[in-house]
Amino acid sequence: MFDKLDTFVNFHQQALNIREKRQNILAANIANSDTPNYQARDIDFNAELIKALNNQSNINHFNLNTTACNHIQGAVSPKPNQNVLYRIPYQASADGNTVEMDQERTAFIDNSIHYQSNLTFLSEQFKNVMSVLQKG
C-alpha cells in the first residue's frame, strides 16, 4: 500500500515542480509582453514529466547523511533539467516581440488549473490514508 502511495505522491510532486517552473516562465512572458525583441518561452510539460519520472529510477541520487542509528536512510534525487523552448508566433510583431497575450493567458490559466488539480488529488489521497489509519 505504501509503495502505491509513494508512487502516487512522487508523480504529483514531480508534476507540481514542473508546473511551478512553467508558471514562472509564463509569468515572465506576460511581464515582458511590451519588451522589444523578447522571445516568448515555454516548456513541454509532458516531456519534462517523463524525464523527471525516469530520473527517479536512475542511480543519480544523493545519499543523505545520518547522524544517529534511528535516522531513516534515504536518497534525494537531483532537480530535473528543464529545457526551455521558444514559441513561434502566429503573427509577427514590428518590435520583434513574440509574446501573444491571448495565448499566454490561456496557457497560464490552463497551467494554474492543472496545478490546483494536482494539489486536490494529493490532498484527497492523504485524507483517505488518514481516514484508514484513524479507523484502524
C-alpha positions in Angstrom: 0.0 0.0 0.0 2.7 2.4 0.9 4.6 1.7 -2.4 1.4 2.8 -4.3 1.2 5.9 -2.1 4.9 6.7 -2.7 4.5 6.3 -6.4 1.3 8.5 -6.4 3.0 11.2 -4.3 6.2 11.1 -6.3 4.2 11.6 -9.6 2.3 14.5 -8.2 5.4 16.0 -6.6 7.2 15.9 -10.0 4.2 17.3 -11.8 3.8 20.2 -9.3 7.5 21.1 -9.6 7.3 21.2 -13.4 4.0 23.2 -13.3 5.6 25.7 -10.9 8.6 26.1 -13.3 6.2 26.5 -16.3 4.1 29.1 -14.3 7.2 31.2 -13.7 8.1 31.1 -17.4 4.6 32.0 -18.5 4.5 34.9 -15.9 7.8 36.2 -17.3 6.3 36.1 -20.8 3.3 38.1 -19.7 5.5 40.6 -17.8 7.7 41.1 -20.9 4.8 41.5 -23.4 6.0 45.0 -24.2 9.7 44.4 -24.2 11.2 44.7 -27.7 12.8 41.6 -29.2 11.7 39.5 -26.2 11.2 35.8 -27.2 8.3 34.0 -25.6 9.4 30.8 -23.9 7.7 27.7 -22.6 8.5 24.1 -21.7 7.0 20.8 -22.9 5.2 19.6 -19.8 4.8 16.0 -20.8 8.4 15.6 -22.0 9.7 17.2 -18.8 7.4 15.0 -16.6 8.5 11.8 -18.3 12.2 12.9 -17.9 11.7 13.7 -14.2 9.9 10.4 -13.6 12.7 8.5 -15.4 15.3 10.3 -13.4 13.7 8.9 -10.3 14.6 5.4 -11.3 18.2 6.2 -12.3 21.1 5.8 -9.9 21.8 9.5 -9.8 20.8 10.1 -6.2 22.5 11.9 -3.4 22.7 9.9 -0.2 21.5 11.6 2.9 23.8 11.7 5.9 22.6 10.1 9.1 24.0 11.1 12.4 22.1 8.6 14.6 21.1 5.0 14.1 17.4 5.9 14.3 17.5 8.2 11.2 15.8 7.0 8.1 18.1 6.1 5.2 17.0 7.8 2.0 18.1 9.4 -1.2 17.3 12.8 -2.7 17.3 13.0 -6.5 18.6 16.0 -8.4 16.2 18.5 -9.8 15.2 17.7 -13.4 16.9 19.7 -16.1 14.2 21.6 -17.8 14.7 22.6 -21.4 13.2 25.9 -22.2 11.7 26.2 -25.7 11.0 29.3 -27.7 7.5 29.9 -29.0 6.8 30.5 -32.7 4.4 33.4 -33.0 1.2 33.1 -35.1 1.6 36.8 -36.1 4.8 38.7 -36.4 5.2 42.0 -34.5 7.0 45.1 -35.6 9.3 45.2 -32.5 10.3 41.5 -32.7 8.4 40.5 -29.5 6.9 37.0 -29.9 4.6 37.2 -26.8 0.9 36.8 -27.8 -1.1 37.7 -24.8 -4.2 35.6 -25.6 -2.0 32.5 -25.9 0.0 33.4 -22.8 -3.2 34.0 -20.7 -4.7 30.7 -21.9 -1.6 28.8 -21.1 -1.2 30.5 -17.7 -4.8 29.7 -16.7 -4.6 26.1 -18.0 -1.4 25.5 -16.1 -3.0 27.1 -12.9 -6.0 24.7 -13.2 -3.8 21.7 -13.6 -1.6 22.8 -10.7 -4.7 23.1 -8.5 -6.0 19.7 -9.6 -2.7 18.1 -8.7 -2.9 19.6 -5.2 -6.5 18.4 -4.9 -5.6 14.9 -5.9 -2.8 14.8 -3.3 -5.0 16.2 -0.6 -7.7 13.7 -1.2 -5.2 10.8 -1.2 -3.8 11.9 2.2 -7.3 12.3 3.6 -8.1 8.7 2.5 -4.9 7.5 4.2 -5.7 9.4 7.4 -9.2 8.0 7.4 -7.9 4.4 7.1 -5.3 5.0 9.8 -7.8 6.5 12.2 -10.3 3.7 11.7 -7.5 1.3 12.4 
